[in-house]
Amino acid sequence: MINKNYSKKFKISLIFGVIILLLGILLTALNVLTESFSSVLISVGLVLIIVSYVRMIKYKDGPAKDELTRKIADRAAAYSWFYTLIVLFIIFWIDYFKLIVLTVEGVISILYIVMIFTMIFYQQWFWKKGDV
């Protein structure tokens, strides 16, 4: 079993990576940052997430892999995918009727945010519900 201090450090770096990633995506969508700086933020966030997760798995501190966990992850991914498609459909019609001018970076940023937050929301919701 991994030392509790390392476990806490890995989780903090994972959360920090998610925050940096989402900050880079959000600031890109709002056209606050230049493309080069926002891509640096997104890359740093992704690297922190990947390194933290690999270390958690290496030291056996990752999520449990039982049937319920897989069912919840699969169902949350399905719901996340469904709502992402709905948002993509809405974005298509917003662009078609020229209600808002959207860039490719903005659309991708919106879709990433929707995917991440709906996946997290439904995983938590199904865990609290208890069964899928």
C-alpha positions as CSV (number, residue, x, y, z in Angstrom):
1,M,0.0,0.0,0.0
2,I,1.2,3.5,-0.7
3,N,2.1,6.0,1.9
4,K,-0.7,8.4,2.7
5,N,1.4,11.4,2.1
6,Y,2.2,10.2,-1.5
7,S,-1.5,9.4,-2.1
8,K,-2.5,12.9,-1.0
9,K,0.3,14.4,-3.2
10,F,-0.8,12.5,-6.3
11,K,-4.4,13.5,-5.8
12,I,-3.5,17.2,-5.3
13,S,-1.4,17.1,-8.5
14,L,-4.3,15.4,-10.3
15,I,-6.7,18.1,-9.2
16,F,-4.2,20.8,-10.0
17,G,-3.8,19.3,-13.5
18,V,-7.6,19.3,-14.1
19,I,-7.8,22.9,-12.9
20,I,-5.0,24.1,-15.3
21,L,-6.5,22.1,-18.2
22,L,-10.0,23.6,-17.6
23,L,-8.6,27.1,-17.1
24,G,-6.7,26.8,-20.4
25,I,-9.8,25.5,-22.2
26,L,-12.0,28.2,-20.7
27,L,-9.6,31.1,-21.4
28,T,-9.3,29.8,-25.0
29,A,-13.0,29.7,-25.4
30,L,-13.3,33.3,-24.1
31,N,-10.4,34.5,-26.4
32,V,-8.5,35.9,-23.4
33,L,-5.2,34.2,-24.1
34,T,-3.1,33.8,-27.2
35,E,-3.2,30.4,-28.9
36,S,0.4,29.6,-27.9
37,F,-0.1,30.4,-24.2
38,S,-3.4,28.6,-24.0
39,S,-1.9,25.5,-25.7
40,V,0.9,25.5,-23.1
41,L,-1.7,25.6,-20.3
42,I,-3.7,22.8,-21.8
43,S,-0.6,20.7,-22.4
44,V,0.7,21.3,-18.9
45,G,-2.7,20.3,-17.5
46,L,-2.8,17.1,-19.5
47,V,0.8,16.2,-18.6
48,L,0.0,16.7,-14.8
49,I,-3.2,14.5,-15.1
50,I,-1.4,11.7,-17.0
51,V,1.7,11.6,-14.8
52,S,-0.4,11.8,-11.6
53,Y,-2.8,9.0,-12.8
54,V,0.1,6.8,-13.9
55,R,1.8,7.2,-10.5
56,M,-1.4,6.4,-8.7
57,I,-1.8,3.2,-10.8
58,K,1.9,2.3,-10.3
59,Y,1.6,2.6,-6.5
60,K,-1.8,0.9,-6.5
61,D,-3.7,3.9,-5.3
62,G,-6.0,4.2,-8.4
63,P,-9.8,3.5,-8.5
64,A,-11.1,0.1,-7.6
65,K,-11.8,-2.1,-10.6
66,D,-15.0,-4.1,-9.7
67,E,-18.2,-4.7,-11.7
68,L,-20.1,-1.8,-10.1
69,T,-17.3,0.7,-10.9
70,R,-17.2,-0.4,-14.5
71,K,-21.0,-0.2,-14.8
72,I,-21.0,3.3,-13.3
73,A,-18.2,4.4,-15.6
74,D,-19.8,3.0,-18.7
75,R,-23.2,4.5,-17.9
76,A,-21.7,7.9,-17.0
77,A,-19.7,7.8,-20.3
78,A,-22.9,7.0,-22.2
79,Y,-24.8,9.9,-20.6
80,S,-21.9,12.2,-21.1
81,W,-21.7,11.3,-24.8
82,F,-25.5,11.8,-25.2
83,Y,-25.5,15.3,-23.7
84,T,-22.4,16.2,-25.7
85,L,-24.2,15.3,-28.9
86,I,-27.2,17.4,-27.8
87,V,-24.9,20.3,-27.2
88,L,-23.2,19.8,-30.5
89,F,-26.6,19.8,-32.2
90,I,-27.5,23.0,-30.4
91,I,-24.2,24.6,-31.4
92,F,-24.9,23.5,-35.0
93,W,-28.2,25.4,-35.1
94,I,-26.8,28.4,-33.3
95,D,-24.1,28.6,-36.0
96,Y,-26.6,27.9,-38.8
97,F,-28.9,30.7,-37.8
98,K,-25.8,33.0,-37.1
99,L,-27.0,33.7,-33.6
100,I,-23.4,33.7,-32.3
101,V,-20.1,33.6,-34.3
102,L,-18.2,30.6,-33.1
103,T,-14.6,29.6,-33.8
104,V,-13.4,26.0,-34.0
105,E,-11.4,26.5,-30.8
106,G,-14.5,27.8,-29.1
107,V,-16.7,24.9,-30.1
108,I,-14.0,22.3,-29.1
109,S,-13.6,24.1,-25.8
110,I,-17.3,24.0,-25.1
111,L,-17.5,20.4,-26.0
112,Y,-14.5,19.5,-23.8
113,I,-16.1,21.3,-20.8
114,V,-19.5,19.6,-21.4
115,M,-17.9,16.2,-21.7
116,I,-15.8,16.5,-18.6
117,F,-18.4,18.0,-16.4
118,T,-21.2,15.7,-17.4
119,M,-19.0,12.7,-17.0
120,I,-18.0,13.8,-13.5
121,F,-21.6,14.7,-12.6
122,Y,-23.0,11.4,-13.7
123,Q,-20.3,9.3,-12.1
124,Q,-21.0,11.1,-8.8
125,W,-24.7,10.8,-9.2
126,F,-24.6,7.1,-10.0
127,W,-22.3,6.5,-7.0
128,K,-24.7,8.2,-4.7
129,K,-27.6,6.4,-6.2
130,G,-25.8,3.1,-5.5
131,D,-26.6,1.1,-8.6
132,V,-27.0,1.7,-12.3
